[in-house]
Amino acid sequence: MPTARTPAVALANIATLFSTPKVKKGKITSIKIDNQSAAAKTIYLRDDFTPDVSVKVAAPGAQTIAKFQATVGAGLTADIMETELKNKEFLGDCKCYASAADAACIIIVDYSLE
């Protein structure tokens, strides 16, 4: 099972954790947020993708869908397991950002491509 890891980055420097190929769906199986910084951080995951052209939509626009949000207190670690992440499917790029950039806050995501 692949794992992606990033320090907390601000929206302006959003991190791509993984990209889902067109014929698959990305599913997150666990998230670990290790916030050893001096302040609480809110972590956001979103799905960025562009749908395929169809009979009804000749030129579909890019889509950004919020998928996950969690706030972790200073000096704490949060483990979010698969049972809490049901229906978190990604059709494009799994993007991650935080309320503030901080190298002392690490986000680790385990995922699968199905």
ZIMO-V132225 format. One record per pair of residues at least 12 apart in sequence whose ideal C-beta (glycine too) atoms are under 10 Angstrom apart, sorted by the first residue. I is the first residue (numbers start at 1). J is the second residue. Records with the same first field share a line. If there is no record, write none. Layout:
I->J, J
This chain:
1->29, 30, 110, 111, 112, 113
2->17, 18, 26, 29, 109, 110, 111, 112, 113
3->17, 18, 29, 30, 32, 108, 109, 110, 111
4->16, 17, 18, 28, 94, 96, 107, 108, 109, 110, 111
5->17, 32, 96, 106, 107, 108, 109
6->43, 96, 97, 98, 105, 106, 107, 108, 109
7->37, 96, 98, 101, 102, 103, 104, 105, 106, 107
8->33, 34, 35, 37, 41, 42, 43, 72, 96, 97, 98, 99, 100, 101, 102, 103, 104, 105, 106, 107
9->96, 97, 98, 100, 101, 102, 103, 105, 107
10->97, 98, 99, 100, 101, 102
11->44, 46, 95, 97, 98, 99, 101
12->97, 101
13->97, 98, 101
14->44, 46, 48, 93, 95, 96, 97, 98
15->93, 94, 95, 96, 97, 98, 107
16->48, 92, 93, 94, 95, 96
17->31, 45, 90, 93, 94, 95, 96, 107, 108, 109, 111
18->90, 92, 93, 94, 95, 96, 109, 111, 112, 113
19->48, 49, 90, 92, 93, 94, 95, 113
20->47, 49, 89, 90, 91, 92, 93, 94, 111, 113, 114
21->92, 113
22->49, 52, 91, 92
23->113
24->89, 90, 91, 112, 113, 114
25->89, 90, 91, 112, 113, 114
26->47, 88, 89, 90, 91, 92, 93, 94, 109, 111, 112, 113, 114
27->82, 85, 86, 87, 88, 89, 90, 110, 111, 112, 113, 114
28->45, 67, 68, 80, 82, 85, 86, 88, 89, 90, 94, 109, 110, 111, 112
29->80, 81, 82, 85, 88, 109, 110, 111, 112
30->79, 80, 81, 82, 83, 84, 85, 108, 109, 110, 111
31->43, 45, 68, 70, 78, 79, 80, 81, 82, 84, 85, 88, 96, 107, 108, 109, 110, 111
32->72, 77, 78, 79, 80, 81, 106, 107, 108, 109, 110
33->70, 71, 72, 76, 77, 78, 79, 80, 98, 105, 106, 107, 108, 109
34->72, 75, 76, 77, 78, 79, 104, 105, 106, 107, 108
35->71, 72, 73, 74, 75, 76, 77, 78, 98, 102, 104, 105, 106, 107
36->74, 75, 76, 77, 102, 103, 104, 105, 106
37->72, 73, 74, 75, 98, 100, 101, 102, 103, 104, 105, 106
38->74, 75, 102, 104
39->73, 74, 75, 99, 100, 102, 104, 105
40->71, 72, 73, 74, 75, 76, 99, 100, 105
41->70, 71, 72, 73, 74, 76, 98, 99, 100, 101, 102, 104, 105, 107
42->69, 70, 71, 72, 97, 98, 99, 100
43->68, 69, 70, 71, 72, 78, 80, 96, 97, 98, 99, 105, 107
44->66, 67, 68, 69, 70, 95, 96, 97, 98, 99
45->65, 66, 67, 68, 69, 70, 85, 88, 90, 94, 95, 96, 97, 107, 109
46->63, 64, 65, 66, 67, 68, 69, 90, 92, 93, 94, 95, 96, 97
47->63, 64, 65, 66, 67, 68, 88, 89, 90, 91, 92, 93, 94, 95
48->62, 63, 64, 65, 90, 91, 92, 93, 94, 95
49->62, 63, 64, 65, 90, 91, 92, 93, 94
50->62, 63, 91, 92
51->63, 91, 92
62->92
63->91, 92
64->92, 93, 95
65->89, 90, 91, 92
67->85, 87, 88, 89, 90, 94, 95
68->80, 84, 85, 88, 94, 96, 109
69->99
70->84, 107
71->99
72->98, 105, 107
74->104, 105
75->104
77->106
78->107
79->108
80->109
81->110
82->110, 112
85->109, 110, 111
88->111
89->114
90->111, 113
94->109, 111
96->109
